[in-house]
Amino acid sequence: MCAMARPRKPLLNRDRIVETAGALVDAEGLAALSTRRLAAELGVSGPSLYNHFRTKDEILDAVADAVSAKIDLSMFAPDDPRDWRTALHDWALSYRAALADHPHVVPVLAQGPGRRPAGLKVADAVFGAMVRAGWPPAQATHIGALMRYFVTGSALGSFARGFVDDETAYDPADYPHLGQAHRLAEHREKVDEGAFATGLRALLDGLGARYEQEAHVSGGAET
């Protein structure tokens, strides 16, 4: 009787390494990622990883770029009918959703795209769309930076979770306006989403006013 062939392990490749590393970071945080731990998760020897990535930092960069690749950029396509304000709004929602799904990667993404292809495509799409809409290049750069600060900042932590669920923690004698602060954690999602929506609306209102000023100075800008 012929012996049954042993099942072959899936071939090690960049995509499998990045997927496994990303799952590890999502589950346990950035500190859990090491080449030794990752190799163990993949069932391979540590040195085999170096056939695909030179360092752990390169793996982490690839994990971060995989998150950037999930951000919708369709609203910035030249043939998309959305105006610049609506495009920024819809993009910000997609951007925040991608970060919310992978919160442990946010500190890496907050540092900027560096040489990461998907991250650079995001920056290129935003800048290009703003310039096409009539924003001066310098202002288009500022808008891209501003949006990154706002979205990544909102994803770095929860305002509501910063308060404990204990009504005795906030003595009215010391904090006369925090009588209901202990309830914030209970309504975390509603509070945080509401704060993001309020901030995004205010930010876009401010940019809209600035856009009208720029149009007036330059004699008109495309919408």
GITA-V830332 format. One record per residue. N is the residue number from 1. SS is DSSP state (2 for helix, 1 for strand, 0 for the rest). BURIAL is b if it has 24 or more other ideal C-beta (glycine too) atoms within 12 Angstrom, else e. D_FIRST is the distance of its C-alpha to the first C-alpha in whole Angstrom. Layout:
BEGIN
n=N ss=SS burial=BURIAL d_first=D_FIRST
n=N ss=SS burial=BURIAL d_first=D_FIRST
END
This chain:
BEGIN
n=1 ss=0 burial=e d_first=0
n=2 ss=0 burial=e d_first=4
n=3 ss=0 burial=e d_first=6
n=4 ss=0 burial=e d_first=9
n=5 ss=0 burial=e d_first=12
n=6 ss=0 burial=e d_first=15
n=7 ss=0 burial=e d_first=18
n=8 ss=0 burial=e d_first=21
n=9 ss=0 burial=e d_first=24
n=10 ss=0 burial=e d_first=27
n=11 ss=0 burial=e d_first=29
n=12 ss=0 burial=b d_first=32
n=13 ss=0 burial=e d_first=35
n=14 ss=2 burial=e d_first=39
n=15 ss=2 burial=e d_first=38
n=16 ss=2 burial=b d_first=36
n=17 ss=2 burial=b d_first=38
n=18 ss=2 burial=b d_first=41
n=19 ss=2 burial=e d_first=39
n=20 ss=2 burial=b d_first=38
n=21 ss=2 burial=b d_first=41
n=22 ss=2 burial=b d_first=43
n=23 ss=2 burial=b d_first=42
n=24 ss=2 burial=b d_first=42
n=25 ss=2 burial=b d_first=46
n=26 ss=2 burial=b d_first=46
n=27 ss=2 burial=e d_first=45
n=28 ss=2 burial=e d_first=46
n=29 ss=0 burial=e d_first=49
n=30 ss=2 burial=b d_first=50
n=31 ss=2 burial=e d_first=50
n=32 ss=2 burial=e d_first=46
n=33 ss=0 burial=b d_first=45
n=34 ss=0 burial=e d_first=44
n=35 ss=2 burial=b d_first=42
n=36 ss=2 burial=e d_first=40
n=37 ss=2 burial=b d_first=40
n=38 ss=2 burial=b d_first=39
n=39 ss=2 burial=b d_first=36
n=40 ss=2 burial=e d_first=35
n=41 ss=2 burial=b d_first=35
n=42 ss=2 burial=b d_first=33
n=43 ss=0 burial=e d_first=30
n=44 ss=0 burial=b d_first=31
n=45 ss=0 burial=e d_first=33
n=46 ss=2 burial=e d_first=37
n=47 ss=2 burial=e d_first=38
n=48 ss=2 burial=e d_first=35
n=49 ss=2 burial=b d_first=38
n=50 ss=0 burial=e d_first=40
n=51 ss=0 burial=e d_first=39
n=52 ss=0 burial=b d_first=40
n=53 ss=0 burial=b d_first=43
n=54 ss=0 burial=e d_first=45
n=55 ss=0 burial=e d_first=47
n=56 ss=2 burial=b d_first=46
n=57 ss=2 burial=e d_first=49
n=58 ss=2 burial=b d_first=48
n=59 ss=2 burial=b d_first=45
n=60 ss=2 burial=b d_first=48
n=61 ss=2 burial=b d_first=50
n=62 ss=2 burial=b d_first=47
n=63 ss=2 burial=b d_first=46
n=64 ss=2 burial=b d_first=50
n=65 ss=2 burial=b d_first=50
n=66 ss=2 burial=b d_first=47
n=67 ss=2 burial=b d_first=50
n=68 ss=2 burial=b d_first=52
n=69 ss=0 burial=b d_first=50
n=70 ss=0 burial=b d_first=50
n=71 ss=0 burial=b d_first=54
n=72 ss=0 burial=b d_first=55
n=73 ss=0 burial=b d_first=58
n=74 ss=2 burial=e d_first=58
n=75 ss=2 burial=b d_first=62
n=76 ss=2 burial=b d_first=63
n=77 ss=0 burial=e d_first=62
n=78 ss=0 burial=e d_first=65
n=79 ss=0 burial=e d_first=65
n=80 ss=0 burial=e d_first=64
n=81 ss=0 burial=e d_first=67
n=82 ss=0 burial=e d_first=68
n=83 ss=0 burial=b d_first=70
n=84 ss=2 burial=b d_first=70
n=85 ss=2 burial=b d_first=71
n=86 ss=2 burial=e d_first=68
n=87 ss=2 burial=b d_first=66
n=88 ss=2 burial=b d_first=66
n=89 ss=2 burial=b d_first=66
n=90 ss=2 burial=b d_first=63
n=91 ss=2 burial=b d_first=61
n=92 ss=2 burial=b d_first=62
n=93 ss=2 burial=b d_first=61
n=94 ss=2 burial=b d_first=57
n=95 ss=2 burial=b d_first=58
n=96 ss=2 burial=b d_first=58
n=97 ss=2 burial=e d_first=55
n=98 ss=2 burial=b d_first=53
n=99 ss=2 burial=b d_first=54
n=100 ss=2 burial=b d_first=54
n=101 ss=2 burial=e d_first=51
n=102 ss=0 burial=b d_first=50
n=103 ss=2 burial=b d_first=53
n=104 ss=2 burial=b d_first=52
n=105 ss=2 burial=b d_first=52
n=106 ss=2 burial=b d_first=56
n=107 ss=2 burial=e d_first=57
n=108 ss=2 burial=b d_first=55
n=109 ss=2 burial=b d_first=56
n=110 ss=0 burial=b d_first=60
n=111 ss=0 burial=e d_first=60
n=112 ss=0 burial=e d_first=60
n=113 ss=0 burial=b d_first=58
n=114 ss=0 burial=e d_first=58
n=115 ss=0 burial=e d_first=56
n=116 ss=0 burial=b d_first=53
n=117 ss=2 burial=e d_first=53
n=118 ss=2 burial=b d_first=53
n=119 ss=2 burial=b d_first=55
n=120 ss=2 burial=e d_first=58
n=121 ss=2 burial=e d_first=57
n=122 ss=2 burial=b d_first=58
n=123 ss=2 burial=b d_first=61
n=124 ss=2 burial=e d_first=62
n=125 ss=2 burial=b d_first=62
n=126 ss=2 burial=b d_first=64
n=127 ss=2 burial=b d_first=67
n=128 ss=2 burial=b d_first=67
n=129 ss=2 burial=b d_first=67
n=130 ss=2 burial=b d_first=70
n=131 ss=2 burial=b d_first=72
n=132 ss=2 burial=e d_first=71
n=133 ss=0 burial=b d_first=73
n=134 ss=0 burial=b d_first=76
n=135 ss=0 burial=b d_first=76
n=136 ss=0 burial=e d_first=77
n=137 ss=2 burial=e d_first=74
n=138 ss=2 burial=e d_first=75
n=139 ss=2 burial=b d_first=75
n=140 ss=2 burial=b d_first=72
n=141 ss=2 burial=e d_first=70
n=142 ss=2 burial=e d_first=72
n=143 ss=2 burial=b d_first=70
n=144 ss=2 burial=b d_first=67
n=145 ss=2 burial=e d_first=68
n=146 ss=2 burial=b d_first=69
n=147 ss=2 burial=b d_first=66
n=148 ss=2 burial=b d_first=64
n=149 ss=2 burial=e d_first=66
n=150 ss=2 burial=b d_first=66
n=151 ss=2 burial=b d_first=63
n=152 ss=2 burial=b d_first=61
n=153 ss=2 burial=b d_first=64
n=154 ss=2 burial=b d_first=63
n=155 ss=2 burial=b d_first=60
n=156 ss=0 burial=b d_first=60
n=157 ss=0 burial=e d_first=61
n=158 ss=0 burial=b d_first=62
n=159 ss=0 burial=b d_first=66
n=160 ss=2 burial=b d_first=66
n=161 ss=2 burial=e d_first=63
n=162 ss=2 burial=e d_first=66
n=163 ss=0 burial=b d_first=68
n=164 ss=0 burial=e d_first=67
n=165 ss=0 burial=e d_first=66
n=166 ss=0 burial=e d_first=69
n=167 ss=0 burial=e d_first=73
n=168 ss=0 burial=e d_first=74
n=169 ss=0 burial=e d_first=73
n=170 ss=0 burial=e d_first=76
n=171 ss=0 burial=e d_first=79
n=172 ss=0 burial=e d_first=82
n=173 ss=0 burial=e d_first=84
n=174 ss=0 burial=e d_first=82
n=175 ss=0 burial=e d_first=80
n=176 ss=0 burial=e d_first=83
n=177 ss=0 burial=e d_first=81
n=178 ss=0 burial=e d_first=77
n=179 ss=0 burial=e d_first=78
n=180 ss=0 burial=e d_first=75
n=181 ss=2 burial=b d_first=72
n=182 ss=2 burial=e d_first=70
n=183 ss=2 burial=e d_first=69
n=184 ss=0 burial=b d_first=68
n=185 ss=2 burial=e d_first=64
n=186 ss=2 burial=e d_first=64
n=187 ss=2 burial=e d_first=65
n=188 ss=2 burial=e d_first=63
n=189 ss=2 burial=e d_first=61
n=190 ss=2 burial=e d_first=64
n=191 ss=2 burial=b d_first=67
n=192 ss=2 burial=b d_first=64
n=193 ss=2 burial=e d_first=64
n=194 ss=2 burial=e d_first=68
n=195 ss=2 burial=b d_first=69
n=196 ss=2 burial=b d_first=66
n=197 ss=2 burial=e d_first=68
n=198 ss=2 burial=e d_first=71
n=199 ss=2 burial=b d_first=71
n=200 ss=2 burial=b d_first=69
n=201 ss=2 burial=e d_first=72
n=202 ss=2 burial=e d_first=75
n=203 ss=2 burial=b d_first=73
n=204 ss=2 burial=b d_first=73
n=205 ss=2 burial=e d_first=77
n=206 ss=2 burial=e d_first=78
n=207 ss=2 burial=b d_first=76
n=208 ss=2 burial=b d_first=78
n=209 ss=2 burial=e d_first=81
n=210 ss=2 burial=b d_first=80
n=211 ss=2 burial=b d_first=79
n=212 ss=2 burial=e d_first=82
n=213 ss=2 burial=e d_first=84
n=214 ss=2 burial=b d_first=83
n=215 ss=2 burial=e d_first=83
n=216 ss=2 burial=e d_first=87
n=217 ss=2 burial=e d_first=87
n=218 ss=2 burial=e d_first=85
n=219 ss=0 burial=e d_first=87
n=220 ss=0 burial=e d_first=84
n=221 ss=0 burial=b d_first=80
n=222 ss=0 burial=e d_first=77
n=223 ss=0 burial=e d_first=76
END
